[in-house]
């Protein structure tokens, strides 16, 4: 899976739903971290899999 593409899709979905863009840091292959209001809500290396966009949006709603 292309994590950069997933990051852009997540940012677009969050902006449409909440009017805000989460900060998404991508790095080496297989590395993506999502932050909302400075809080880390998802780390690909830590969790090992990318949840569905709805799950990530739920986490964003909880953090924001």
Secondary structure, 3 states (H helix, E strand, C coil): CCHHHHHHHHHHHHHHHHCCCCEEEECCCCCEEEEECCEEEEEHHHHCCCCCHHHHHHHHHHHC
